[in-house]
């Protein structure tokens, strides 16, 4: 069970405790006054009955607890609901190869890219976002969704071990992206975020496939043309720089030309991510922000509200409590 308004529930509990404390003090003061008046009050006030009084107190206590729970809005169980949206559909393809651990940008290429995607996604309310992770192969990490919580969790889970097949194959995320988009969608935009080092040599065919499918690829180059060294975990738990076959420190460079070719061929734009990670936002403002919004629906799990049952319980208990008092008075009439 979860609560949609836990803070309001806690406030209701605090107010209930204050009211209960005030009522107890009033009852205590009343008994003190009755004790001073003595036997003369017996003809007016019915004698004290512990069981009867306990029942009334029990009803009031349950009513207060039910009301506090209703205010907190308890939820359990789910139902599927169609939610209308009006926005754009964007798919991110993020390079997770070992070269993304290069330190020519801080903290490294992969972490800066993840932070940039997360920052941009915060501005995409009511839109669909999806995520592809790729290295030597590609994997749909998060299908296009309006659930930004799920998207954020998928993004944060990505690391250089997400794809077991090493290397960088730029054609893999491009061909996978074609399957992820709705063919009938008027606008299909892919953000390809990588250092551009394609080790497969087959990206040309993938570009033509996406061009025919009407998918626009915007490329974001991460890293520097001067390059950077790659920090990897050593077996002893320390970090060392990755070496080539000759034992020299491996330097990985940003290949801007490949990324510019992919973007221009499909009608997209290229931008370097930059040290501040603002390249994604720049392309969004340039090419996507002004696009007409699409109408689409998503089927989402919505928690079932259960507060009504607790409100009914509160009303019933509050109605029963004075009836107990009336029955007590009739008994001693």
DONUMI-659407 format. One record per residue (C-alpha): chain; x, y, z; residue number from 1. Coordinates in Angstrom, 3 decimals, decimal comma, m for minus. Example, Ala and Ser with C-alpha at 12.3 -4.5 7.8 and 13.67 -1.06 7.14 Angstrom:
2
cadena	east	north	up	num
A	12,300	m4,500	7,800	1;
A	13,670	m1,060	7,140	2;
//
This chain:
333
cadena	east	north	up	num
A	0,000	0,000	0,000	1;
A	1,237	3,476	m0,884	2;
A	m0,045	6,954	m0,044	3;
A	m0,571	9,678	m2,644	4;
A	m0,581	12,468	m0,018	5;
A	1,535	11,257	2,921	6;
A	2,319	14,786	4,126	7;
A	m1,366	15,700	4,336	8;
A	m1,944	12,434	6,184	9;
A	0,730	13,310	8,746	10;
A	m0,787	16,767	9,157	11;
A	m4,204	15,184	9,735	12;
A	m2,698	12,862	12,368	13;
A	m1,116	15,839	14,147	14;
A	m4,398	17,786	14,147	15;
A	m6,292	14,694	15,343	16;
A	m3,868	14,232	18,216	17;
A	m4,286	17,866	19,223	18;
A	m8,092	17,586	19,136	19;
A	m7,987	14,307	21,070	20;
A	m5,744	15,840	23,733	21;
A	m8,125	18,794	24,066	22;
A	m11,175	16,482	24,378	23;
A	m9,456	14,354	27,038	24;
A	m8,582	17,459	29,032	25;
A	m12,194	18,642	28,787	26;
A	m13,476	15,249	29,947	27;
A	m11,017	15,213	32,842	28;
A	m12,120	18,691	33,953	29;
A	m15,788	17,633	33,688	30;
A	m15,220	14,643	35,951	31;
A	m13,479	16,818	38,484	32;
A	m16,472	19,169	38,553	33;
A	m18,915	16,249	38,867	34;
A	m16,883	14,852	41,733	35;
A	m17,163	18,173	43,568	36;
A	m20,957	18,316	43,102	37;
A	m21,298	14,877	44,648	38;
A	m24,436	12,771	44,883	39;
A	m26,732	15,546	43,644	40;
A	m25,539	14,911	40,128	41;
A	m26,538	11,224	40,148	42;
A	m30,153	12,061	39,387	43;
A	m29,100	14,057	36,319	44;
A	m26,061	12,215	34,918	45;
A	m26,375	8,469	34,232	46;
A	m23,886	6,332	36,124	47;
A	m20,507	5,673	34,502	48;
A	m20,351	2,375	32,599	49;
A	m16,780	1,344	31,558	50;
A	m17,881	m1,035	28,748	51;
A	m20,286	1,486	27,238	52;
A	m17,704	4,250	27,483	53;
A	m15,052	1,991	25,904	54;
A	m17,340	1,321	22,923	55;
A	m17,871	5,021	22,325	56;
A	m14,146	5,718	22,624	57;
A	m13,415	2,835	20,255	58;
A	m15,824	4,250	17,645	59;
A	m14,337	7,717	17,874	60;
A	m10,778	6,381	17,676	61;
A	m11,562	4,298	14,592	62;
A	m13,301	7,277	12,996	63;
A	m10,233	9,459	13,532	64;
A	m7,879	6,792	12,167	65;
A	m10,108	6,231	9,114	66;
A	m10,296	9,945	8,428	67;
A	m6,516	10,351	8,685	68;
A	m5,999	7,451	6,284	69;
A	m8,519	8,932	3,840	70;
A	m6,656	12,255	3,866	71;
A	m3,382	10,428	3,069	72;
A	m5,127	8,817	0,047	73;
A	m4,115	5,141	0,345	74;
A	m3,557	3,302	m2,940	75;
A	m3,088	m0,350	m3,774	76;
A	m3,619	m2,339	m6,925	77;
A	m3,449	m0,976	m10,465	78;
A	m5,725	m0,463	m13,429	79;
A	m4,818	0,286	m17,039	80;
A	m5,845	3,683	m18,324	81;
A	m5,516	5,373	m21,709	82;
A	m3,837	8,742	m21,261	83;
A	m4,001	11,310	m24,110	84;
A	m0,801	13,215	m24,886	85;
A	0,279	15,908	m27,268	86;
A	3,995	16,117	m27,897	87;
A	6,856	14,680	m29,919	88;
A	8,509	11,260	m30,055	89;
A	12,259	11,232	m29,540	90;
A	14,609	8,277	m29,484	91;
A	18,103	8,501	m28,009	92;
A	20,887	6,118	m29,046	93;
A	23,772	6,192	m26,583	94;
A	27,222	4,737	m27,219	95;
A	28,308	2,500	m24,321	96;
A	31,609	1,228	m25,742	97;
A	34,820	1,411	m23,687	98;
A	35,916	4,517	m25,608	99;
A	33,128	6,377	m23,794	100;
A	35,238	6,139	m20,633	101;
A	37,750	8,570	m22,140	102;
A	38,506	11,512	m19,891	103;
A	38,818	14,286	m22,493	104;
A	35,533	15,610	m21,029	105;
A	34,510	15,473	m17,387	106;
A	33,670	13,268	m15,603	107;
A	33,968	11,096	m18,738	108;
A	32,196	10,853	m22,086	109;
A	29,495	8,426	m20,960	110;
A	28,558	10,178	m17,729	111;
A	28,427	13,601	m19,396	112;
A	26,173	12,178	m22,121	113;
A	23,820	10,620	m19,563	114;
A	23,544	13,886	m17,635	115;
A	22,805	15,786	m20,861	116;
A	20,065	13,354	m21,910	117;
A	18,486	13,579	m18,467	118;
A	18,539	17,389	m18,538	119;
A	16,875	17,498	m21,960	120;
A	14,249	14,892	m21,043	121;
A	13,035	17,134	m18,223	122;
A	11,798	19,606	m20,854	123;
A	9,926	16,945	m22,837	124;
A	6,786	16,708	m20,732	125;
A	3,863	15,020	m22,473	126;
A	6,234	13,605	m25,104	127;
A	7,502	10,086	m25,719	128;
A	11,160	9,271	m25,138	129;
A	13,021	6,032	m25,787	130;
A	16,580	4,824	m25,316	131;
A	18,893	2,518	m27,277	132;
A	22,217	1,390	m25,822	133;
A	24,847	0,260	m28,291	134;
A	28,449	m0,817	m28,649	135;
A	29,298	m3,756	m30,933	136;
A	25,539	m4,464	m31,040	137;
A	22,424	m2,538	m29,985	138;
A	19,716	m3,084	m27,375	139;
A	16,427	m1,261	m26,789	140;
A	16,980	m0,163	m23,208	141;
A	13,662	1,692	m22,941	142;
A	10,881	1,637	m25,602	143;
A	9,324	5,050	m26,392	144;
A	7,247	5,952	m23,353	145;
A	5,708	8,878	m21,502	146;
A	6,811	7,328	m18,195	147;
A	9,814	9,504	m17,426	148;
A	10,477	7,604	m14,218	149;
A	11,056	4,418	m16,198	150;
A	13,131	6,292	m18,768	151;
A	15,311	7,864	m16,081	152;
A	15,871	4,508	m14,377	153;
A	16,848	2,914	m17,700	154;
A	19,259	5,734	m18,464	155;
A	20,922	5,619	m15,058	156;
A	21,397	1,844	m15,340	157;
A	23,517	2,159	m18,483	158;
A	27,275	1,561	m18,239	159;
A	30,016	0,162	m20,448	160;
A	28,999	m3,383	m19,468	161;
A	25,412	m2,964	m20,712	162;
A	26,374	m4,359	m24,142	163;
A	28,635	m7,396	m23,872	164;
A	29,645	m7,256	m27,530	165;
A	32,558	m4,789	m27,547	166;
A	33,628	m2,279	m30,145	167;
A	31,467	0,331	m31,836	168;
A	28,996	m0,546	m34,588	169;
A	27,116	2,597	m35,623	170;
A	24,839	0,711	m38,005	171;
A	23,356	m1,393	m35,161	172;
A	21,478	1,444	m33,353	173;
A	20,368	2,965	m36,663	174;
A	18,771	m0,258	m37,907	175;
A	17,213	m0,933	m34,489	176;
A	15,757	2,594	m34,409	177;
A	13,891	1,906	m37,651	178;
A	11,947	m0,875	m35,872	179;
A	11,133	1,329	m32,865	180;
A	9,367	4,137	m34,704	181;
A	5,756	3,980	m35,811	182;
A	5,946	3,949	m39,655	183;
A	2,848	6,195	m39,778	184;
A	4,343	8,863	m37,495	185;
A	4,786	12,178	m39,348	186;
A	8,044	12,984	m37,552	187;
A	10,704	10,464	m36,572	188;
A	13,833	11,868	m34,918	189;
A	16,801	9,949	m33,544	190;
A	19,506	11,490	m31,383	191;
A	22,731	9,515	m31,920	192;
A	25,212	10,295	m29,156	193;
A	28,669	8,835	m29,725	194;
A	32,341	9,606	m30,275	195;
A	31,849	8,516	m33,894	196;
A	34,477	5,786	m34,062	197;
A	32,792	3,176	m36,244	198;
A	34,671	m0,127	m36,187	199;
A	32,177	m2,043	m38,343	200;
A	32,409	m0,096	m41,577	201;
A	28,749	m0,831	m42,474	202;
A	27,154	2,461	m41,463	203;
A	26,602	3,546	m45,084	204;
A	23,910	0,919	m45,704	205;
A	22,114	1,791	m42,435	206;
A	22,028	5,472	m43,381	207;
A	20,268	4,693	m46,651	208;
A	17,715	2,483	m44,882	209;
A	16,816	5,255	m42,429	210;
A	16,677	7,852	m45,173	211;
A	14,106	5,766	m47,073	212;
A	12,108	5,270	m43,862	213;
A	11,946	9,041	m43,301	214;
A	13,921	8,893	m40,051	215;
A	15,974	11,984	m39,327	216;
A	19,211	11,330	m37,460	217;
A	20,761	14,111	m35,420	218;
A	24,292	13,290	m34,342	219;
A	25,970	14,558	m31,198	220;
A	29,705	14,101	m31,018	221;
A	31,131	13,583	m27,571	222;
A	34,799	13,994	m26,760	223;
A	37,498	16,033	m28,494	224;
A	39,359	15,653	m31,765	225;
A	42,590	15,738	m29,733	226;
A	41,333	12,615	m27,981	227;
A	41,668	11,213	m24,493	228;
A	42,890	8,143	m22,660	229;
A	40,521	5,467	m21,374	230;
A	40,440	4,562	m17,691	231;
A	39,443	0,952	m17,046	232;
A	39,212	m1,218	m13,929	233;
A	42,234	m3,418	m13,260	234;
A	41,916	m6,922	m11,740	235;
A	43,359	m5,623	m8,438	236;
A	40,561	m3,073	m8,091	237;
A	42,552	m0,020	m9,184	238;
A	42,076	1,956	m12,387	239;
A	44,595	1,924	m15,202	240;
A	44,807	3,386	m18,689	241;
A	43,855	1,043	m21,486	242;
A	46,816	m0,078	m23,630	243;
A	47,041	m1,105	m27,264	244;
A	48,749	m4,292	m28,506	245;
A	52,158	m2,623	m28,279	246;
A	51,670	m1,541	m24,685	247;
A	51,120	2,134	m25,488	248;
A	48,337	4,122	m23,849	249;
A	45,336	4,010	m26,163	250;
A	44,010	7,388	m27,265	251;
A	40,443	7,629	m28,640	252;
A	39,444	10,577	m30,827	253;
A	36,127	12,137	m31,743	254;
A	35,354	11,335	m35,404	255;
A	33,260	14,326	m36,431	256;
A	33,310	13,609	m40,160	257;
A	31,385	10,328	m39,855	258;
A	28,763	11,945	m37,645	259;
A	28,365	14,932	m39,979	260;
A	27,839	12,548	m42,907	261;
A	25,134	10,590	m41,044	262;
A	23,295	13,784	m40,088	263;
A	23,461	15,516	m43,473	264;
A	22,418	12,390	m45,417	265;
A	19,248	11,913	m43,330	266;
A	18,389	15,618	m43,106	267;
A	19,532	16,065	m39,532	268;
A	22,021	18,268	m37,733	269;
A	25,366	17,656	m36,109	270;
A	26,617	19,328	m32,948	271;
A	29,428	18,593	m30,513	272;
A	28,114	17,817	m27,035	273;
A	30,654	20,248	m25,580	274;
A	32,256	20,340	m22,158	275;
A	29,040	21,762	m20,658	276;
A	26,861	19,105	m22,323	277;
A	24,672	21,655	m24,142	278;
A	24,902	20,155	m27,650	279;
A	21,713	18,114	m27,195	280;
A	19,725	21,170	m26,142	281;
A	21,109	23,105	m29,101	282;
A	19,862	20,505	m31,611	283;
A	16,499	20,271	m29,843	284;
A	16,023	24,047	m30,054	285;
A	17,159	24,078	m33,682	286;
A	15,287	21,119	m35,174	287;
A	12,638	19,702	m32,834	288;
A	11,234	22,370	m30,549	289;
A	9,213	24,025	m33,336	290;
A	7,761	20,791	m34,740	291;
A	3,941	20,452	m34,647	292;
A	2,876	18,379	m31,671	293;
A	1,421	14,927	m32,296	294;
A	m1,663	13,479	m30,627	295;
A	m1,111	10,012	m29,234	296;
A	m2,258	7,820	m26,393	297;
A	m0,331	5,764	m23,907	298;
A	m1,657	2,904	m21,803	299;
A	m0,361	3,423	m18,291	300;
A	m0,735	1,676	m14,970	301;
A	m2,552	3,908	m12,528	302;
A	m2,841	3,078	m8,816	303;
A	m6,365	2,550	m7,525	304;
A	m7,507	5,158	m4,985	305;
A	m8,978	3,605	m1,821	306;
A	m9,763	6,701	0,256	307;
A	m13,522	6,510	m0,359	308;
A	m13,866	3,360	1,726	309;
A	m12,124	5,032	4,652	310;
A	m14,354	8,117	4,325	311;
A	m17,468	5,921	4,443	312;
A	m16,091	4,155	7,514	313;
A	m15,532	7,561	9,143	314;
A	m19,121	8,704	8,500	315;
A	m20,600	5,417	9,749	316;
A	m18,536	5,411	12,938	317;
A	m19,393	9,051	13,657	318;
A	m23,076	8,175	13,213	319;
A	m22,859	5,130	15,504	320;
A	m21,120	6,931	18,379	321;
A	m24,011	9,314	19,291	322;
A	m26,492	6,434	18,943	323;
A	m24,605	4,627	21,694	324;
A	m25,030	7,693	23,899	325;
A	m28,783	7,878	23,164	326;
A	m29,226	4,170	23,960	327;
A	m27,399	4,661	27,224	328;
A	m29,692	7,518	28,244	329;
A	m32,825	5,479	27,409	330;
A	m31,528	2,598	29,466	331;
A	m31,315	4,810	32,564	332;
A	m34,482	6,791	31,847	333;
//
